[in-house]
Amino acid sequence: MTGDELVFHPSRRDRLFVLPRESEKILEAGEDLLAAVEWMCSSGKLVEPFDERNFEPFDSRKEWWQRQSPDESDPEHESLDDLVEAGKQWAKRHDARKLAKKDLKDQFKPGQTATMLYEAFVLEGEYPIEPGYLAVFRIDDDATGLEVGTFSWHKSESSSGSEFVPNEANWARVGKKK
């Protein structure tokens, strides 16, 4: 059964067929997967018949973890979960979220609602988003439910800043409704 293909034809969806690698002949294998597996194991057409039906699924993720050498694993306290936790602690010590929300209040007007989309730590970047903390908010018009823009706030070791990017198409629609 190495390289043989199990297929179906759209005009005969109630049947499975085997296209043997070593033959030009098409073989009918059964009406469903279980019947086809039983046929392949017992018919003697593809391999010598056998009774044992123990199935071990192949999981490439498991194989990858087994192949990984000790040098490739994370050093102690440097797993992704550890780094995320350290980032959260840094942001908390520096009041990053609180400062972002304070600057955000200056960007939206009555009748608008801001929702945090995500927080992140930027590993590499250049002006205006240097390595450091980043928070991105969506600003919606309450009356229409339309997104009117996004507000990004960032903080590095030496500076902080923000940017509002309007959704021009929705701004125009919100303006017409008022």
C-alpha positions in Angstrom: 0.0 0.0 0.0 3.0 2.3 -0.3 2.1 5.0 -2.7 -1.4 3.6 -3.6 -4.1 6.3 -3.7 -7.6 6.0 -2.2 -10.0 8.2 -4.3 -13.6 8.7 -5.1 -15.2 9.9 -8.4 -17.8 12.7 -8.3 -20.3 10.7 -10.3 -20.0 7.7 -7.8 -19.8 9.3 -4.4 -21.0 6.1 -2.8 -17.8 4.2 -3.7 -14.1 4.5 -2.9 -11.5 3.3 -5.4 -7.8 2.4 -5.1 -5.3 3.5 -7.7 -2.5 1.0 -7.2 1.0 2.5 -7.6 2.2 -0.6 -9.4 -0.8 -1.2 -11.7 -2.9 0.6 -14.3 -6.0 -1.2 -12.9 -8.6 0.7 -10.8 -9.8 -1.4 -7.9 -13.1 -0.9 -6.1 -12.5 -0.6 -2.3 -15.9 -0.2 -0.7 -18.6 2.3 0.2 -16.9 4.2 3.0 -13.5 4.6 4.6 -13.9 1.8 7.1 -15.0 -0.6 4.4 -12.0 0.5 2.2 -9.5 -0.1 5.1 -11.0 -3.5 5.8 -10.8 -4.4 2.0 -7.2 -3.2 1.8 -6.2 -5.3 4.9 -8.0 -8.5 3.9 -8.5 -8.7 0.2 -5.0 -9.7 -0.7 -5.1 -7.4 -3.8 -2.6 -4.8 -2.5 -0.7 -6.6 0.3 -0.7 -10.0 1.9 -3.9 -10.2 4.1 -3.4 -9.6 7.8 -5.7 -9.7 10.8 -4.1 -7.2 13.2 -5.7 -3.8 13.0 -3.8 -1.6 15.5 -3.7 1.9 14.2 -1.2 4.5 15.3 -1.9 7.9 14.0 0.9 10.0 12.6 1.3 13.4 14.3 4.1 15.5 12.8 3.9 17.9 15.7 4.8 15.1 18.1 7.6 14.0 15.8 9.0 17.6 15.7 9.2 17.8 19.5 11.0 14.5 19.6 13.5 15.6 16.9 14.2 18.9 18.7 17.6 18.7 20.3 18.2 20.0 23.8 20.1 23.0 22.3 16.9 24.1 20.5 14.7 24.2 23.6 14.1 27.4 25.5 16.6 28.3 28.3 15.0 28.4 31.8 12.8 31.5 32.2 12.9 32.3 28.5 9.9 30.5 27.1 7.3 32.5 25.2 5.0 32.4 28.2 7.9 33.6 30.4 8.6 36.5 28.0 5.0 37.5 27.8 4.7 37.5 31.6 7.9 39.7 31.9 6.4 42.0 29.3 3.2 42.3 31.3 5.2 43.1 34.4 7.2 45.8 32.6 4.1 47.4 31.2 2.5 47.4 34.7 5.6 48.9 36.4 5.7 51.7 33.8 1.9 52.3 33.8 1.9 51.7 30.1 -1.8 50.8 29.7 -2.9 53.6 32.0 -0.9 56.2 30.1 -2.1 54.9 26.8 -5.8 55.2 27.9 -5.1 58.7 29.2 -3.7 59.8 25.8 -6.6 58.0 24.1 -9.2 60.1 25.8 -7.9 63.2 24.0 -8.5 61.4 20.6 -12.2 60.5 20.8 -15.2 62.6 21.1 -18.6 62.2 22.9 -20.6 59.6 21.0 -17.5 57.5 20.3 -16.3 54.3 22.0 -12.8 53.0 22.1 -12.0 49.3 22.3 -8.5 47.8 22.8 -7.6 45.6 19.9 -4.3 44.4 21.2 -1.2 45.1 23.3 2.2 44.0 22.1 5.9 44.3 22.6 7.7 45.4 19.5 11.0 43.6 19.2 12.4 45.6 16.3 11.2 48.8 14.8 12.2 52.3 13.7 10.6 55.7 14.3 7.7 56.1 15.0 7.4 52.6 16.5 10.6 51.7 18.2 11.2 48.6 20.3 8.9 48.7 23.3 5.3 48.5 24.4 2.4 49.1 21.9 -1.3 49.4 22.4 -3.8 49.7 19.6 -7.4 50.8 20.0 -10.4 50.8 17.6 -12.6 53.9 17.8 -16.3 53.5 16.8 -19.1 55.9 16.2 -21.8 55.0 18.7 -24.7 56.1 16.5 -23.7 54.1 13.4 -21.4 51.4 14.9 -18.8 52.3 12.2 -15.1 52.3 13.0 -13.9 55.8 12.6 -10.2 55.1 13.1 -7.5 53.4 15.1 -5.3 54.9 17.8 -1.9 53.4 18.4 0.2 54.3 21.5 3.8 53.2 22.1 6.4 53.5 24.8 10.0 52.7 24.7 12.7 53.2 27.4 13.3 56.8 26.4 10.0 58.1 24.8 6.3 57.6 24.1 4.0 58.7 21.4 0.7 58.1 19.7 -0.9 58.1 16.3 -4.5 58.3 15.2 -5.3 56.9 11.7 -8.8 57.8 10.6 -11.0 55.5 8.5 -11.7 58.1 5.8 -14.5 56.1 4.2 -16.4 55.7 7.5 -15.7 59.3 8.6 -17.5 60.4 5.4 -20.4 58.1 6.1 -20.7 59.2 9.7 -20.6 62.9 8.7 -23.5 62.4 6.3 -25.6 60.7 8.9 -25.3 63.6 11.4 
